[in-house]
Amino acid sequence: MRQLTYFVLCILLFSCSIKKNEISSKESTGSIDNLSATERSVINEFLESELVSDRYKYYKDYPLVIVMESLPKKKAIESYLYTQRELLESKGLPSKKEDIEKFFFLDSLEIKKINSELENETIYHWKVSDFNKKVSIVSDKKIIEMTNTGEYLNFQQRLIIYLSKPLMLGSKKALISFSVSIMPFNPISHFSVLMINENNKWVQSVTYFDGIYY
C-alpha cells in the first residue's frame, strides 16, 4: 500500500517521465497558484540576462531544469542582511551615500514588516508556462532520488535551477534568490539579486550573498 501511495504521489507531484533518455517538460500539477504578469516579467528578464553571462559560456547548450518547489522569498532578505552586516564589519560599504542607499534601501522597520508578512509563506510550484525559455520542471525530491540511484547518468548534463518567486517591493524593485548547478550537484553560483525596473525592463542592480560557500 505504501509503495502504491508513493507511486501515485510521483505522478501527481513530479509530473516527470522518462522518454528516450529525456526528462519530461510536462506541467506540474502541484500548485493552483499563478504568477502575476509583473512577477513573470521579473523572473524571465532575470533569467534572460543571467544565463548569457560569462559564467555560463561552457554550458550555453545545456537543457534547463527548474526545480518545482520555489526557494522561500525570505532567503533574499537573509542574504540582504548578511551582505549588509559583512560590509559594515569589514568597512567595505561604498563611500558615497547614494551608493549605500542603492545597495541597502530597506530600513529595519520595513524588514521587520516583510519578515512578518512572509512568516507563513506558501511555497510556489513552478510551471513550464511561467517561463519564456524551454525548461523542464522536476521536483527537488526527484532530483535527489536520481542522484542517489545514479539515474541522472542516463541523461546529458543539465543546468539545475532553484528560484524564489520575486519579492515585490513596490512597482520598481524586486528581490529574487537563485541557485544553479550542473546535474547532479556541481554548483556554479548562488545569490540573491535586486531587480529594478528601468524603462519598462527589469535589470539586475545589486547582488547579495548568504555567506555559504561550496
C-alpha positions as CSV (number, residue, x, y, z in Angstrom):
1,M,0.0,0.0,0.0
2,R,2.8,2.4,0.9
3,Q,4.5,1.7,-2.4
4,L,1.3,2.3,-4.3
5,T,0.8,5.7,-2.5
6,Y,4.4,6.7,-3.3
7,F,3.8,5.8,-7.0
8,V,0.6,7.9,-7.1
9,L,2.4,10.9,-5.5
10,C,5.2,10.7,-8.0
11,I,2.6,11.0,-10.8
12,L,0.7,13.9,-9.2
13,L,3.6,15.9,-7.9
14,F,6.6,15.2,-10.1
15,S,4.9,15.1,-13.5
16,C,8.2,13.7,-14.6
17,S,8.5,10.9,-17.0
18,I,11.5,9.4,-18.9
19,K,11.2,9.1,-22.6
20,K,14.2,8.5,-24.9
21,N,16.6,9.4,-22.1
22,E,15.0,12.8,-21.6
23,I,13.3,14.4,-18.6
24,S,9.7,15.4,-19.4
25,S,8.7,19.1,-19.9
26,K,5.1,18.4,-18.8
27,E,3.4,20.9,-16.5
28,S,3.5,20.3,-12.7
29,T,0.0,19.8,-11.2
30,G,1.2,20.6,-7.6
31,S,0.1,24.2,-7.5
32,I,-3.0,26.1,-8.4
33,D,-1.3,29.5,-7.8
34,N,-0.2,31.6,-10.8
35,L,2.4,34.4,-11.2
36,S,1.2,37.9,-11.9
37,A,2.3,39.5,-15.1
38,T,4.8,41.6,-13.3
39,E,6.3,38.6,-11.4
40,R,6.6,36.7,-14.7
41,S,8.4,39.6,-16.3
42,V,10.8,39.9,-13.4
43,I,11.7,36.2,-13.5
44,N,12.1,35.9,-17.2
45,E,14.1,39.0,-17.7
46,F,16.4,37.9,-14.9
47,L,17.0,34.5,-16.5
48,E,17.4,36.1,-19.9
49,S,20.2,38.4,-18.6
50,E,21.8,35.9,-16.2
51,L,22.2,32.9,-18.5
52,V,24.1,34.9,-21.1
53,S,26.8,36.0,-18.7
54,D,30.3,34.6,-19.0
55,R,29.9,32.1,-16.1
56,Y,27.7,30.0,-18.4
57,K,29.8,30.2,-21.6
58,Y,30.6,26.5,-21.3
59,Y,27.0,25.5,-20.5
60,K,25.0,27.5,-23.1
61,D,23.7,24.5,-24.8
62,Y,22.7,22.6,-21.6
63,P,19.0,22.0,-21.2
64,L,17.4,23.9,-18.3
65,V,15.7,22.1,-15.4
66,I,13.7,24.3,-12.9
67,V,13.2,22.7,-9.5
68,M,9.5,22.7,-9.0
69,E,9.5,24.0,-5.4
70,S,10.4,27.6,-5.2
71,L,13.0,28.9,-2.8
72,P,11.4,31.0,0.0
73,K,11.3,34.7,-0.6
74,K,12.7,35.2,2.9
75,K,16.0,33.9,1.7
76,A,16.6,37.1,-0.3
77,I,16.1,39.2,2.9
78,E,18.5,36.9,4.8
79,S,21.1,37.4,2.1
80,Y,20.4,41.2,2.1
81,L,21.1,41.4,5.8
82,Y,24.1,39.1,5.7
83,T,25.8,41.2,3.0
84,Q,24.9,44.4,4.9
85,R,26.4,43.1,8.1
86,E,29.6,41.8,6.4
87,L,30.2,45.1,4.6
88,L,29.7,47.0,7.9
89,E,32.1,44.8,9.8
90,S,34.7,44.9,7.1
91,K,34.2,48.6,6.5
92,G,33.5,47.7,2.9
93,L,30.5,49.9,2.4
94,P,30.6,52.3,-0.6
95,S,31.9,55.7,0.3
96,K,29.1,57.7,-1.3
97,K,25.7,58.0,0.5
98,E,23.8,57.4,-2.8
99,D,25.6,54.2,-3.4
100,I,24.9,52.9,0.1
101,E,21.2,53.8,-0.4
102,K,21.3,51.9,-3.7
103,F,22.6,48.8,-2.0
104,F,20.7,48.9,1.3
105,F,17.4,50.7,0.7
106,L,15.3,48.9,3.3
107,D,15.3,50.2,6.9
108,S,14.8,47.9,10.0
109,L,11.1,48.6,10.3
110,E,10.5,47.7,6.6
111,I,12.5,44.5,7.0
112,K,10.5,43.6,10.2
113,K,7.3,44.1,8.3
114,I,8.4,42.0,5.3
115,N,9.6,39.2,7.6
116,S,6.2,39.2,9.4
117,E,4.3,39.0,6.1
118,L,6.5,36.1,5.0
119,E,6.1,34.2,8.2
120,N,3.6,31.8,6.7
121,E,4.8,31.9,3.2
122,T,3.4,29.2,0.9
123,I,6.0,27.5,-1.4
124,Y,5.1,28.1,-5.0
125,H,5.3,25.3,-7.6
126,W,6.8,26.4,-10.8
127,K,5.1,25.6,-14.1
128,V,6.5,25.3,-17.7
129,S,4.2,28.2,-18.7
130,D,5.9,30.5,-16.2
131,F,8.9,30.7,-18.4
132,N,9.8,32.0,-21.9
133,K,12.7,29.7,-22.2
134,K,12.3,26.0,-22.9
135,V,12.5,24.3,-19.5
136,S,11.7,21.1,-17.7
137,I,10.1,21.0,-14.2
138,V,11.3,18.4,-11.8
139,S,10.7,18.2,-8.0
140,D,13.6,18.5,-5.6
141,K,12.8,15.1,-4.2
142,K,13.1,13.5,-7.7
143,I,16.4,15.2,-8.3
144,I,17.8,13.8,-5.0
145,E,16.4,10.4,-5.9
146,M,18.0,10.5,-9.4
147,T,21.3,11.5,-7.8
148,N,21.2,8.8,-5.1
149,T,20.3,6.0,-7.6
150,G,22.6,7.2,-10.4
151,E,19.6,7.6,-12.7
152,Y,21.0,11.0,-13.8
153,L,23.8,9.2,-15.6
154,N,21.2,8.2,-18.3
155,F,20.8,11.9,-19.3
156,Q,23.0,14.5,-20.9
157,Q,24.3,17.1,-18.4
158,R,21.8,19.9,-17.5
159,L,21.6,23.1,-15.6
160,I,19.6,22.7,-12.4
161,I,18.0,26.0,-11.3
162,Y,16.4,26.9,-8.0
163,L,14.4,30.1,-7.9
164,S,12.3,32.1,-5.5
165,K,9.2,34.0,-6.6
166,P,10.0,37.7,-6.8
167,L,9.6,39.6,-3.6
168,M,8.0,42.7,-5.0
169,L,9.0,45.9,-3.2
170,G,6.7,48.5,-4.8
171,S,6.4,48.7,-8.6
172,K,10.0,49.3,-9.4
173,K,12.0,46.8,-7.2
174,A,12.0,43.1,-6.6
175,L,14.3,40.6,-4.9
176,I,15.0,37.1,-6.3
177,S,17.0,34.2,-4.8
178,F,18.7,32.0,-7.3
179,S,20.9,28.9,-7.3
180,V,22.3,27.0,-10.3
181,S,24.3,23.8,-10.6
182,I,25.2,21.1,-13.1
183,M,23.4,17.9,-12.5
184,P,23.7,16.3,-10.1
185,F,25.2,18.8,-7.6
186,N,28.1,20.6,-9.1
187,P,27.4,24.2,-8.1
188,I,28.1,27.2,-10.4
189,S,26.6,30.1,-8.4
190,H,24.0,31.1,-5.9
191,F,23.0,34.6,-4.7
192,S,20.1,36.9,-4.3
193,V,19.6,39.9,-6.6
194,L,17.9,43.2,-6.6
195,M,16.0,43.7,-9.9
196,I,14.9,47.2,-10.8
197,N,12.6,48.4,-13.5
198,E,14.3,50.8,-16.0
199,N,12.3,52.0,-19.0
200,N,9.8,49.1,-18.6
201,K,12.6,46.5,-18.5
202,W,13.7,44.6,-15.4
203,V,17.5,44.6,-15.0
204,Q,19.9,43.3,-12.3
205,S,21.1,46.0,-10.0
206,V,22.7,44.7,-6.8
207,T,23.8,41.2,-5.8
208,Y,23.6,39.8,-2.2
209,F,25.3,36.7,-0.8
210,D,24.5,34.5,2.2
211,G,28.0,33.5,3.3
212,I,27.5,29.8,2.4
213,Y,30.3,28.5,0.1
214,Y,30.6,25.1,-1.5
